[in-house]
Amino acid sequence: MHHPLHMPPPGLAPAGGSPRPELANALAGARRRAQRDGDGQADTAHLLHALLEHDPASREAVDACEQGGEQLVKLLGLLVQRNIGYGLKWHGSVEDSGAVPMARSDGWSPAAAEALDAARRRADGRGGRAAGSDLLAGLVADPGCRAVQVMERAGVDRELLRRRLDAEPGSPAEGLPSRVGERAGPIDVSVLRRELGSPQDRPSARR
């Protein structure tokens, strides 16, 4: 049985209290994305997209795994194009990472709920509030989830990212950002949308 994070509706939060603001905003953003996409459940790709938009520390963790390319830009580009590219195959299906699909009434796919549960456990283990890095760690822990599929397509080294997150298990103290990136606000992906153009301009995206 899943016990995902629970916060004031319609979001989620850990047993020890509400999640950090960046994570709370990402959770709400993932739900909104799923609704706009016409999906019955928010999946791990929705979570990853919203997390990269709202949590600078998560963006920095992915960016630190660069292997000579522009994986973060590619990753955001793929997520932005979800409704016209690879993500079309997911529309209307249940993300279960190979497990038996479960009917859920909370709006999260089974794989997303497991990632949220993993984030809560990680936060509870250190006695703090869940942060974006906790959810990112929960996502990369599931090699079969949609978020990991997109990461791999963008060239992100999942194992390297997993090790980096494991090496930094704690979240920053309240009001004391430990990374320069945490002083930044949410990313504006509208620039990416403009650069990528409209769906009809990208016939290759519908392969």
trRosetta pair geometry for C-beta under 8 A, 3 or more apart (Angstrom, degrees):
i j d omega theta_ij theta_ji phi_ij phi_ji
2 102 7.9 155 -4 86 119 158
2 104 7.8 -15 49 -109 137 124
2 110 7.2 -167 -41 -144 145 66
2 113 4.2 36 176 145 160 124
2 114 6.3 -96 -112 -73 118 58
2 116 8.0 66 179 67 117 101
2 117 5.5 -124 -156 -52 83 139
3 117 5.8 98 63 -118 61 108
3 120 7.3 -101 107 73 89 157
4 12 5.4 -58 139 -143 105 138
4 106 6.8 175 44 114 136 156
4 108 6.1 96 -68 39 168 162
4 113 4.7 -93 -61 -148 122 77
4 116 4.0 31 -145 101 98 131
4 117 5.5 -79 -92 -59 52 77
4 120 7.2 158 -165 -19 35 135
5 12 3.7 88 93 145 86 106
5 13 4.9 165 172 52 91 2
5 14 5.1 -37 -123 -60 94 54
5 19 6.2 27 -177 -49 145 121
5 27 7.3 -107 86 -99 128 151
5 116 4.8 -115 7 177 94 104
5 117 7.6 -155 -29 -78 67 37
5 119 6.4 -36 -43 84 127 112
5 120 4.9 -179 -77 -67 82 111
5 130 6.0 -73 -109 22 139 164
6 12 5.4 -49 -87 -152 26 60
6 13 5.0 -47 84 48 39 73
6 14 7.9 157 34 -45 61 8
7 11 4.3 -21 69 97 111 107
7 12 5.3 44 11 99 88 17
7 13 3.3 103 -65 -34 79 108
7 18 5.0 77 -122 -131 108 86
7 19 6.3 -77 -60 11 135 90
7 24 6.0 -139 153 -122 176 101
7 27 7.2 117 31 80 130 154
8 11 6.5 37 71 43 56 99
8 13 7.9 43 -2 -16 51 131
8 18 7.6 -8 -5 -106 85 121
10 28 7.3 109 71 -119 82 78
10 31 5.9 160 109 -180 117 169
10 107 7.1 32 171 21 114 161
11 24 6.0 45 171 -156 164 75
11 27 4.6 90 -150 110 101 124
11 28 5.1 -49 -82 -67 113 81
11 31 7.2 -126 -94 -11 61 140
12 19 7.4 37 98 -14 73 128
12 27 5.2 -134 34 -159 94 151
12 108 7.9 33 -60 -51 142 140
12 116 5.8 -26 140 -162 162 140
13 17 6.7 -78 167 131 124 33
13 18 4.6 -63 -128 -123 142 47
13 19 5.2 -145 -122 -19 73 80
13 24 7.5 8 -85 -97 94 96
13 130 7.2 -178 -154 30 53 122
14 17 6.7 8 73 54 86 46
14 18 8.0 114 36 -159 71 7
14 19 6.3 101 -4 -76 91 79
14 119 7.4 -120 -75 116 110 83
14 120 4.1 163 -117 -132 91 85
14 123 5.0 -97 -81 78 169 137
14 124 6.2 -163 179 -52 127 91
14 129 6.7 171 40 -149 125 53
14 130 4.5 141 -30 -26 125 114
15 120 6.3 89 -5 -178 83 118
15 124 5.9 28 48 -90 110 128
16 123 6.6 -139 35 127 127 107
16 124 5.8 167 -24 -102 117 75
16 127 7.0 155 -121 -158 157 44
16 128 7.2 126 101 111 154 13
16 129 6.5 -138 96 -90 110 55
17 129 5.6 -62 80 -100 106 99
18 24 6.5 14 170 -80 103 130
18 129 6.8 3 88 -143 50 125
19 23 4.0 -88 150 89 132 124
19 24 5.0 168 74 -57 99 79
19 27 7.2 109 45 -13 149 135
19 123 7.8 -115 -116 -80 81 169
19 129 5.8 143 -141 169 34 98
19 130 4.2 -48 -118 70 97 98
19 131 7.2 166 -171 -77 91 27
20 23 5.1 82 61 14 78 104
20 24 7.0 -148 94 -9 34 91
20 129 5.3 129 -50 113 75 118
20 130 6.7 -134 5 90 82 50
20 131 4.7 22 16 -105 139 69
20 132 7.2 -83 73 -20 121 73
20 171 6.6 -156 -35 172 146 150
21 24 5.5 -56 -142 37 32 113
21 25 6.2 31 161 -18 68 105
22 25 6.0 -57 -151 37 27 109
22 26 6.4 28 151 -20 63 108
22 54 5.4 157 -164 138 71 92
22 55 4.1 99 161 -100 124 82
22 56 7.4 -99 -125 16 144 69
22 57 7.3 100 111 22 169 102
22 58 8.0 174 148 -4 130 108
22 131 7.0 32 63 -159 113 72
22 132 5.0 -55 115 -39 119 119
23 26 5.4 -53 -147 36 35 113
23 27 6.4 37 155 -22 67 102
23 51 7.7 6 -118 -117 62 89
23 54 7.9 154 -80 108 18 123
23 55 6.7 38 -70 -78 57 130
23 119 7.7 162 -150 171 141 145
23 130 5.6 -129 115 115 171 92
23 131 5.8 -166 -38 -158 127 25
23 132 5.0 -161 -75 -67 83 61
23 134 7.4 -2 -99 50 148 103
23 135 6.0 147 -133 -13 110 130
24 27 5.9 -52 -150 32 30 111
24 28 6.6 25 154 -12 63 106
25 28 5.9 -57 -149 40 32 108
25 29 6.0 34 152 -22 66 110
25 50 7.7 -162 124 171 67 103
25 54 4.3 -170 102 -157 113 146
25 186 7.1 -112 133 -75 146 130
26 29 5.5 -57 -145 39 30 114
26 30 6.3 36 155 -25 65 102
26 47 7.0 63 152 -160 106 64
26 50 4.3 131 -160 128 69 99
26 51 4.5 52 -152 -88 145 55
26 53 7.2 150 -110 61 82 87
26 54 4.3 -155 -69 57 79 133
26 55 5.8 -22 -52 -25 135 108
26 132 6.3 105 -10 -109 153 100
26 135 7.1 -176 99 64 144 162
27 30 5.8 -49 -149 29 30 112
27 31 6.9 30 152 -16 61 103
27 47 7.6 4 -105 -124 55 88
27 50 7.3 159 -50 117 14 145
27 116 7.9 77 -113 -114 115 120
28 31 5.8 -54 -156 34 34 112
28 32 6.5 33 149 -18 66 106
28 50 7.9 -179 69 -169 47 145
29 32 5.6 -55 -148 37 35 111
29 33 6.3 38 153 -22 67 104
29 49 7.9 -134 130 104 112 85
29 50 3.5 157 96 -139 113 119
29 53 6.3 -140 161 71 163 133
29 54 5.9 178 0 -32 150 134
30 33 5.7 -51 -148 33 32 113
30 34 6.5 33 154 -20 64 104
30 42 4.6 92 143 -172 97 138
30 46 4.2 105 -158 135 86 98
30 47 4.7 14 -110 -87 149 52
30 49 7.2 132 -104 62 77 88
30 50 4.1 -111 -57 9 74 148
30 51 7.8 18 -60 -33 115 76
30 112 7.8 163 158 -152 144 138
31 34 5.8 -54 -151 34 31 111
31 35 6.5 30 152 -17 64 106
31 42 5.3 -76 -92 -53 48 145
31 46 7.8 104 -54 150 23 137
31 107 6.2 30 -124 145 102 141
32 35 5.7 -56 -151 37 33 112
32 36 6.3 31 153 -17 67 107
33 36 5.7 -57 -146 39 31 108
33 37 6.0 25 157 -15 67 111
33 42 7.0 91 68 -125 90 101
33 46 4.7 174 86 -145 125 100
33 49 6.2 125 -121 85 171 133
33 50 6.2 -140 -9 -57 134 107
34 37 5.8 -60 -143 42 28 108
34 39 4.5 -86 -161 69 80 108
34 40 7.8 -59 169 75 113 16
34 41 6.5 -82 -160 125 144 23
34 42 3.8 -111 -38 -85 145 72
34 43 7.3 134 -100 2 115 65
34 46 5.1 -2 -58 -113 90 163
34 107 7.2 139 88 178 153 98
35 38 7.7 38 177 -70 30 27
35 39 7.7 -84 -61 50 21 70
37 46 7.6 -127 12 -91 144 115
37 82 6.8 -35 -114 107 133 127
37 83 6.0 -154 -130 -79 89 110
37 91 7.5 -137 159 -110 101 93
38 91 7.2 25 86 -150 103 107
39 42 7.1 117 96 -83 123 38
39 43 7.1 -80 161 -10 154 99
39 46 7.5 -143 61 -55 149 138
39 90 7.8 -6 -108 125 128 99
39 91 6.8 -118 -88 -133 88 61
39 92 7.6 -128 -121 -56 67 34
40 92 7.6 66 -4 -127 107 43
41 94 6.9 50 29 -126 141 71
41 95 7.2 -140 94 26 124 95
41 104 6.7 76 -112 65 130 117
41 107 6.0 161 -130 -178 62 40
41 108 6.0 53 -168 163 101 10
41 109 4.4 121 127 -64 132 70
41 112 7.2 -178 154 26 105 136
42 46 4.4 -113 -163 83 83 150
42 47 6.7 101 150 -51 106 80
42 107 5.9 34 6 148 97 89
42 108 5.6 -38 62 -108 89 58
42 109 6.8 -126 86 -8 40 84
42 112 5.9 158 105 -170 77 174
43 46 5.3 108 52 8 58 100
43 47 7.2 -110 113 -2 38 93
43 90 7.1 -100 23 175 163 137
43 95 4.2 92 -132 5 123 151
43 108 8.0 127 -92 -165 33 59
43 109 4.2 24 -105 1 74 143
43 111 6.6 30 -157 66 84 109
43 112 5.3 -153 -150 -46 32 120
43 145 7.8 175 169 -172 96 94
43 146 5.3 37 139 33 128 142
43 147 7.9 -168 133 -39 85 84
44 47 5.2 -50 -148 37 40 116
44 48 6.2 43 152 -22 69 102
44 95 6.5 -150 7 147 90 154
44 109 7.0 -84 -21 62 72 126
44 111 5.2 -64 -31 119 118 112
44 112 5.1 -161 -62 -84 63 75
44 115 5.7 110 -110 -15 105 153
44 139 5.5 142 -166 -130 113 97
44 142 7.2 -128 -97 70 163 132
44 145 4.2 22 34 166 165 125
44 146 5.0 153 62 53 96 85
44 147 3.8 -96 139 -18 104 107
44 148 7.6 -5 123 -5 143 73
45 48 5.6 -47 -143 35 34 112
45 49 6.3 37 155 -21 64 104
45 79 6.7 -176 179 -121 93 92
45 82 6.8 136 141 -113 133 133
45 87 6.8 -176 131 -113 162 118
45 90 7.4 120 23 62 146 178
45 146 4.1 -66 -34 122 105 117
45 147 5.3 -172 -79 -76 49 60
45 149 7.7 -45 -75 57 113 100
45 150 5.6 106 -120 -20 104 139
46 49 5.8 -54 -149 35 29 112
46 50 6.3 20 157 -10 64 110
46 112 7.4 -8 55 -102 102 141
47 50 6.1 -62 -147 43 27 104
47 51 5.9 30 156 -24 65 112
47 112 5.7 158 -29 -135 132 103
47 115 6.5 154 92 94 168 145
47 116 7.9 -135 -116 -61 149 91
47 135 6.6 -131 171 168 120 125
47 139 6.5 -168 100 -84 123 125
47 147 6.5 -50 68 -74 97 135
48 51 5.6 -57 -143 36 28 114
48 52 6.3 24 160 -16 64 106
48 79 6.8 -137 101 -101 100 137
48 136 7.9 91 -118 -114 76 73
48 139 5.9 125 -77 -155 98 161
48 147 4.0 145 -40 -133 134 109
48 150 6.6 171 85 63 154 135
48 151 7.5 -123 -152 -52 155 98
49 52 6.2 -60 -152 36 25 105
49 53 6.6 23 151 -18 61 110
49 76 7.9 113 -133 -130 74 61
49 79 4.2 169 -100 -179 103 135
49 80 7.9 149 -139 -61 119 48
49 82 7.6 -55 -70 -37 150 137
50 53 5.5 -57 -149 37 34 114
50 54 6.0 1 165 4 70 116
51 54 6.5 -73 -135 50 23 90
51 55 5.3 -27 -173 26 67 121
51 58 5.0 -62 154 111 101 170
51 132 5.5 141 -157 -154 97 104
51 135 6.0 -151 -104 98 138 127
51 136 6.2 163 159 -71 150 89
51 139 7.8 -138 17 -19 161 150
52 55 7.2 -54 -92 52 16 81
52 58 6.1 -115 -90 108 51 114
52 59 5.4 99 -151 -83 71 86
52 62 7.1 -17 -109 14 108 151
52 72 7.7 171 -151 -158 128 90
52 75 7.1 -172 -100 117 165 118
52 76 6.2 -149 129 -89 145 94
52 79 7.3 141 45 30 139 166
52 187 6.9 -37 140 34 73 137
53 186 5.3 22 153 -168 74 103
53 187 5.3 -119 -139 54 50 89
53 189 6.1 -63 -104 -24 106 117
54 132 7.4 -172 96 -95 86 133
54 186 4.7 -21 -109 -109 52 109
54 187 8.0 -102 -49 21 27 75
55 58 4.1 57 98 9 116 112
55 59 6.8 167 95 -11 63 83
55 131 7.7 126 -143 168 133 77
55 132 3.1 119 -148 -102 161 166
55 133 7.8 -163 161 -40 140 58
55 136 7.8 -141 92 -40 146 118
56 59 5.5 -56 -150 38 38 113
56 60 6.1 38 153 -22 70 106
56 179 7.6 -170 117 97 104 115
56 181 4.1 -173 154 153 108 89
56 182 5.3 175 79 -98 120 34
56 183 7.5 -74 77 43 168 34
56 184 4.4 132 -101 63 145 100
56 185 7.6 80 -50 50 119 5
56 187 7.9 135 -91 -42 70 92
57 60 5.5 -53 -147 36 32 113
57 61 6.5 37 152 -24 64 102
57 131 7.2 -11 69 159 148 120
57 132 5.6 143 66 67 103 121
57 133 5.7 -61 124 -50 122 102
57 172 7.5 -153 -82 -14 149 116
57 179 5.8 121 -110 48 87 141
57 181 6.0 146 -84 95 44 114
57 182 5.2 20 -59 -82 96 95
58 61 5.6 -48 -148 30 34 113
58 62 6.7 30 154 -13 64 103
58 132 4.3 -98 -39 144 116 123
58 133 6.3 -165 -81 -77 76 55
58 135 7.7 -29 -93 71 139 95
58 136 4.8 172 -130 -58 106 139
59 62 6.0 -59 -153 39 32 107
59 63 6.0 31 151 -20 67 112
59 72 6.5 75 -164 -149 81 133
59 181 6.6 -154 75 -178 98 139
59 187 6.7 117 -81 -36 154 135
60 63 5.4 -55 -141 40 32 114
60 64 6.2 39 156 -28 65 104
60 179 5.9 166 92 155 169 147
60 181 3.9 -169 -58 20 134 167
60 182 7.9 -66 -1 -46 144 68
61 64 5.8 -51 -150 28 28 113
61 65 7.3 24 151 -17 57 104
61 133 6.5 126 -44 -114 152 94
61 136 6.3 115 74 128 148 162
61 161 6.5 87 147 -150 98 91
61 164 6.0 159 -160 115 92 129
61 165 6.3 49 -164 -76 143 88
61 168 8.0 -142 -108 58 115 136
62 65 6.0 -62 -163 31 36 110
62 71 6.9 -134 163 107 95 109
62 72 5.3 122 115 -96 112 96
62 75 6.8 -78 172 35 145 163
62 136 7.9 -126 -50 -152 95 138
62 151 7.9 -125 -132 -128 116 108
62 156 6.2 -39 -155 -128 96 132
62 161 6.5 8 -106 -116 59 128
63 66 6.1 -6 -177 -36 49 107
63 71 7.9 177 -111 68 41 93
63 72 4.8 -8 -86 -47 78 146
64 164 6.3 151 95 -150 125 158
65 71 7.0 -58 93 66 90 151
65 156 6.1 64 100 -157 132 80
65 157 5.4 -146 175 49 118 95
65 160 4.9 136 -139 107 110 118
65 161 4.9 -41 -62 -72 158 83
65 164 6.5 -125 -70 -8 101 149
66 69 6.5 -154 -162 58 85 56
66 70 7.4 1 -132 -103 116 28
66 71 5.8 -169 -111 20 66 106
66 72 7.3 -53 -78 -13 100 97
67 71 7.1 60 23 -34 82 130
67 155 7.0 -126 46 156 115 106
67 157 6.2 94 -41 -28 130 120
67 160 8.0 137 -62 25 110 165
69 74 7.3 -5 140 -11 119 135
69 155 5.7 -4 68 111 153 153
70 73 4.2 -14 152 35 110 119
70 74 5.9 124 100 -23 78 92
71 74 5.5 -59 -144 41 33 112
71 75 5.9 37 157 -26 68 107
71 154 5.2 102 -161 138 75 99
71 155 4.8 -126 -105 84 101 94
71 156 4.8 129 174 -75 135 72
72 75 5.6 -51 -145 34 29 114
72 76 6.5 25 157 -13 63 105
72 156 8.0 82 -71 -86 51 111
73 76 6.0 -56 -148 39 29 106
73 77 6.2 33 152 -23 64 109
73 192 7.9 -179 -158 -109 75 116
74 77 5.5 -56 -148 36 30 115
74 78 6.4 30 155 -19 65 104
74 154 4.1 154 109 -150 105 92
74 155 6.3 43 73 26 154 105
75 78 6.0 -55 -151 34 29 108
75 79 6.5 24 154 -15 64 108
75 150 6.5 93 -147 141 80 98
75 151 6.3 12 -117 -111 121 55
75 154 3.9 66 -75 -165 70 176
75 156 6.1 34 -73 -38 130 126
76 79 5.7 -57 -146 39 33 111
76 80 6.2 38 155 -24 67 105
76 187 7.7 -80 -120 120 146 148
76 189 6.1 -150 -178 -121 115 111
76 192 5.7 -126 130 -92 111 164
77 80 5.8 -52 -147 33 29 112
77 81 6.5 13 159 -6 63 112
77 154 7.9 142 50 -113 89 112
77 192 5.9 -146 -93 -168 65 122
77 196 6.2 151 -147 -82 93 127
78 81 6.0 -69 -149 45 29 102
78 82 7.5 68 149 -69 59 67
78 85 6.9 -110 -149 87 67 151
78 86 7.0 -6 -163 30 103 123
78 150 5.4 169 113 -159 133 99
78 153 6.0 128 -123 99 162 123
78 154 5.6 -124 2 -69 138 105
79 82 6.0 -4 -167 -47 40 105
79 150 6.3 67 -71 -177 83 151
80 189 5.7 -168 -90 169 115 123
80 192 5.1 -163 -46 115 163 124
80 193 5.7 -148 -173 -77 132 75
80 196 6.4 162 104 5 133 157
81 84 5.4 -76 -171 57 81 94
81 85 4.3 46 132 -5 111 126
81 86 8.0 72 104 20 102 77
81 87 7.5 158 109 13 62 114
81 196 6.4 -137 -68 176 108 155
81 202 7.3 -76 -133 102 132 162
81 205 5.6 -106 -178 -153 136 135
82 85 6.7 -78 -121 48 15 91
82 86 7.7 -59 -131 66 51 72
82 87 3.5 3 -164 23 74 163
83 87 6.4 -41 -61 84 30 121
83 88 7.0 78 -165 -78 35 77
83 91 7.9 73 -127 -74 69 124
83 199 7.9 -69 100 -87 90 130
84 88 7.2 15 -151 -53 10 112
84 199 4.2 -153 -116 -122 149 108
84 202 6.7 90 127 77 134 119
84 205 5.0 37 121 124 99 127
84 206 6.2 -64 172 -76 76 83
85 88 6.9 -175 85 -12 22 96
85 202 7.8 -41 -74 125 100 131
85 205 4.2 -74 -87 -176 93 89
85 206 6.9 -103 -102 -79 45 36
85 207 7.9 7 -149 40 72 71
86 89 6.8 -44 174 16 55 107
86 150 7.8 162 84 -101 137 80
86 153 6.9 -92 -11 -129 173 170
87 90 5.2 -49 -167 28 64 116
87 91 7.3 83 141 -44 76 84
88 91 5.7 -30 -162 -4 46 117
88 206 7.5 37 -11 -140 153 69
89 93 7.7 -16 144 11 60 140
90 93 5.6 -112 -163 49 47 107
90 95 7.0 10 -153 -69 114 100
90 146 6.4 48 -106 -115 148 141
94 101 4.3 72 101 -134 148 128
94 109 6.3 157 -167 -139 66 98
94 110 7.2 48 167 6 106 103
95 109 3.9 30 57 173 100 156
95 110 6.9 -159 96 47 66 75
95 111 4.7 -78 132 25 102 123
95 112 6.9 73 82 -22 129 91
95 145 6.8 59 172 -147 121 74
95 146 5.5 -67 -126 -19 137 118
96 99 4.8 -123 162 62 99 75
96 100 6.9 -110 176 93 148 15
96 101 4.6 -113 -58 -87 146 65
96 102 7.2 134 -116 6 114 73
96 109 7.1 -127 -67 172 51 101
96 110 4.8 31 -118 54 73 130
96 111 6.1 -179 -130 -37 17 96
97 110 7.4 -126 20 97 93 101
97 111 4.4 118 -23 -96 111 120
97 114 7.7 -75 22 40 143 147
97 142 5.5 -60 -122 178 156 122
97 144 3.9 116 -158 95 84 110
97 145 5.0 -32 -85 -75 117 65
98 144 5.2 -40 -7 165 113 165
99 102 7.9 -13 116 -21 112 98
99 110 6.4 -120 75 125 123 145
99 111 7.9 157 28 -70 113 81
101 110 6.6 -164 -142 -8 49 137
102 110 4.8 107 34 -85 104 123
104 107 7.3 -101 119 15 108 20
104 108 6.1 -70 131 65 154 66
104 109 7.4 167 31 -128 142 17
104 110 6.7 177 -34 -68 130 66
104 113 6.6 -164 -115 -44 157 145
106 113 7.3 96 70 -97 127 119
108 112 4.3 -134 -171 93 96 116
108 113 4.4 125 112 -63 128 84
108 116 6.7 -49 -152 0 162 142
109 112 4.4 92 51 7 81 105
109 113 6.9 -146 89 -7 40 86
110 113 5.7 -55 -146 36 30 112
110 114 6.5 32 155 -21 64 104
111 114 5.7 -52 -150 33 33 112
111 115 6.6 34 151 -19 64 103
111 142 6.1 160 -158 144 101 163
111 144 7.7 -124 -116 96 135 86
111 145 4.5 158 174 -115 137 104
111 146 7.2 127 91 6 151 85
112 115 5.7 -53 -150 35 34 111
112 116 6.4 34 151 -18 66 106
112 145 8.0 129 -64 -152 53 129
113 116 5.6 -54 -148 38 33 112
113 117 6.2 36 151 -22 65 105
114 117 5.5 -51 -146 36 32 114
114 118 6.3 36 152 -22 64 103
114 138 7.4 177 121 179 64 107
114 142 6.6 95 100 -68 126 142
115 118 5.6 -50 -148 34 32 113
115 119 6.5 37 150 -22 63 102
115 135 6.4 62 149 -160 101 72
115 138 3.7 122 -165 131 66 110
115 139 5.0 39 -141 -75 138 58
115 141 7.5 160 -114 47 76 101
115 142 6.5 -89 -74 3 95 131
115 145 7.0 60 -54 -110 125 170
115 147 7.7 64 -90 15 161 145
116 119 5.5 -49 -150 32 34 114
116 120 6.6 36 150 -19 64 102
116 135 6.9 0 -102 -119 55 97
116 138 6.7 146 -46 131 17 163
117 120 5.7 -51 -151 34 34 112
117 121 6.4 33 151 -18 65 105
117 138 7.5 146 62 -143 51 137
118 121 5.7 -53 -147 37 32 111
118 122 6.3 36 153 -22 65 106
118 134 7.8 179 116 167 72 80
118 137 7.0 -137 133 105 115 85
118 138 3.4 150 79 -120 116 101
118 141 5.9 -155 -169 44 164 149
119 122 5.7 -54 -148 35 30 113
119 123 6.4 26 155 -15 64 107
119 130 5.0 69 148 -151 101 126
119 134 3.9 100 -152 131 81 99
119 135 4.3 2 -92 -80 144 59
119 137 7.1 135 -96 60 70 90
119 138 4.5 -73 -46 -22 79 141
120 123 5.9 -60 -150 40 30 108
120 124 6.0 28 155 -18 67 110
120 130 5.9 -48 -94 -73 49 134
120 134 7.7 110 -44 152 22 135
121 124 5.7 -55 -141 40 30 111
121 125 6.2 41 155 -32 63 104
122 125 5.7 -51 -154 24 27 118
122 126 7.4 2 157 1 59 102
122 130 7.4 89 72 -120 91 85
122 134 4.5 177 82 -142 127 98
122 137 6.0 103 -91 79 167 138
122 138 7.0 -132 -7 -57 132 94
122 169 7.0 -141 -170 -163 101 90
123 126 6.6 -73 -159 44 33 92
123 128 5.5 -103 -164 81 81 72
123 129 6.1 -32 -167 152 133 17
123 130 3.9 -94 -43 -81 155 64
123 131 7.0 147 -96 4 111 68
123 134 5.1 -7 -50 -110 93 162
123 171 7.3 4 -115 -11 90 129
124 127 7.2 34 -169 -79 37 34
125 169 7.8 -65 94 170 122 127
126 169 6.5 160 -58 131 135 104
126 170 5.6 172 -162 -106 163 79
126 171 7.7 158 82 12 144 81
128 131 7.6 -6 121 -24 121 103
128 170 7.1 84 9 -152 153 80
128 171 5.6 -164 122 41 146 110
129 171 7.1 -82 73 66 69 152
130 134 4.8 -111 -155 65 79 151
130 135 7.0 74 168 -43 113 88
130 171 7.8 127 -177 -41 19 152
131 134 5.2 112 54 -3 62 99
131 135 7.8 -131 103 3 41 85
131 171 3.5 147 -18 -115 146 136
131 172 7.4 120 -115 24 156 72
132 135 5.8 -58 -155 38 40 106
132 136 6.1 40 150 -20 72 106
133 136 5.4 -51 -141 38 35 114
133 137 6.2 40 156 -22 65 103
133 165 6.0 175 -175 -139 95 100
133 168 6.9 -75 -173 107 153 105
133 171 6.2 176 42 -96 116 83
134 137 5.8 -54 -152 34 28 112
134 138 6.6 30 148 -20 62 105
134 171 6.9 -43 -32 -59 104 117
135 138 5.4 -52 -150 35 37 115
135 139 6.4 39 151 -22 67 102
136 139 5.7 -51 -150 32 33 113
136 140 6.5 21 158 -10 66 106
136 161 7.8 -101 158 164 110 116
136 165 6.2 -157 103 -103 103 144
137 140 6.2 -59 -143 42 30 101
137 141 6.3 41 154 -34 63 107
137 162 7.3 100 -139 -134 70 64
137 165 4.4 -176 -89 149 96 143
137 166 7.3 125 -133 -64 121 61
138 141 5.7 -51 -150 22 29 119
138 142 7.6 13 158 -8 58 103
139 142 6.7 -75 -168 36 33 97
139 145 6.4 -122 -159 83 68 147
139 147 4.4 -51 -169 95 120 155
139 148 6.9 175 156 -50 81 81
140 147 7.7 -92 -67 111 51 116
140 148 6.4 120 -124 -92 49 101
140 151 7.5 1 -103 14 89 172
140 158 5.4 173 -153 -162 100 89
140 161 5.4 -142 -115 102 158 113
140 162 4.8 -159 130 -79 128 87
140 165 6.8 142 46 18 140 147
141 162 7.0 121 -80 -125 56 116
142 145 4.1 61 105 -19 120 115
142 147 7.9 77 70 51 104 104
142 148 6.4 -150 93 -16 68 133
143 148 5.6 -149 -148 142 34 166
143 158 7.0 115 -114 131 79 160
144 148 7.0 47 32 58 9 133
145 148 5.1 94 62 10 77 101
145 149 7.2 -133 104 -8 42 89
146 149 5.2 -50 -148 32 39 118
146 150 6.5 37 156 -18 69 101
147 150 6.0 -56 -155 35 31 107
147 151 6.5 33 148 -20 64 107
148 151 5.3 -50 -145 36 37 116
148 152 6.2 36 156 -19 68 104
148 158 5.7 36 -145 -107 100 142
149 152 6.0 -57 -150 36 27 108
149 153 6.4 28 152 -20 62 108
150 153 5.6 -54 -148 36 33 113
150 154 6.3 25 154 -13 66 109
151 154 5.9 -66 -152 42 29 106
151 156 4.0 -71 -174 60 89 126
151 158 5.8 102 111 -78 136 93
151 161 7.6 -82 -171 15 145 157
152 155 7.6 56 -175 -67 31 17
152 156 6.8 -83 -71 56 30 76
152 158 6.5 -28 -71 -31 88 116
156 161 6.3 17 164 -34 106 138
157 160 3.7 37 108 20 122 117
157 161 6.3 155 89 -16 66 85
158 161 5.7 -60 -148 40 31 110
158 162 6.1 34 154 -24 67 106
159 162 5.5 -49 -145 33 32 114
159 163 6.5 31 156 -17 64 104
160 163 5.9 -55 -150 36 30 109
160 164 6.4 32 152 -21 64 106
161 164 5.6 -54 -148 35 32 113
161 165 6.4 28 156 -15 66 106
162 165 6.0 -59 -150 38 29 107
162 166 6.3 28 153 -19 65 109
163 166 5.6 -55 -145 38 32 112
163 167 6.3 33 155 -22 65 106
164 167 5.8 -58 -151 34 29 111
164 168 6.8 -8 159 13 64 107
165 168 6.3 -76 -146 56 32 85
165 169 7.7 77 155 -89 63 50
166 169 6.6 7 -161 -68 37 89
172 176 6.0 -155 171 88 100 70
172 177 5.4 13 -178 -126 164 38
172 178 4.5 -162 -108 -1 104 97
172 179 7.3 -117 -67 8 131 82
172 182 6.3 49 -10 -135 160 173
173 176 4.3 11 74 48 100 119
173 178 7.7 93 16 -46 76 105
177 180 7.9 104 132 -99 121 13
177 182 3.6 -172 -150 92 120 126
177 183 5.6 178 74 -58 166 73
178 182 7.0 58 44 11 51 147
179 182 4.8 102 66 -12 84 102
180 183 6.3 -52 -176 17 46 109
181 184 5.6 -46 -168 17 54 116
188 191 5.8 77 107 -9 96 99
189 192 4.8 -38 -168 31 71 119
189 193 6.4 77 135 -25 78 95
190 193 5.3 -48 -151 33 41 116
190 194 6.5 41 152 -20 68 101
191 194 5.9 -54 -152 35 32 109
191 195 6.4 28 152 -16 65 108
192 195 5.7 -59 -146 40 32 109
192 196 6.0 26 158 -17 68 111
193 196 6.0 -59 -143 39 27 107
194 197 7.7 35 176 -71 31 35
196 202 6.8 -12 169 -54 89 144
197 201 3.7 -66 138 74 137 149
197 202 6.2 149 77 -38 110 99
198 201 5.1 99 58 0 69 105
198 202 7.8 -167 94 2 40 91
199 202 6.2 -81 -154 45 35 96
199 205 7.0 -116 -144 76 68 134
199 206 7.6 70 -176 -56 98 110
200 203 7.8 13 -169 -64 42 74
202 205 3.9 33 131 -3 116 121
202 206 7.5 131 109 -18 79 81
203 206 6.2 -59 -166 29 45 105
204 207 5.9 -12 -173 -26 54 113
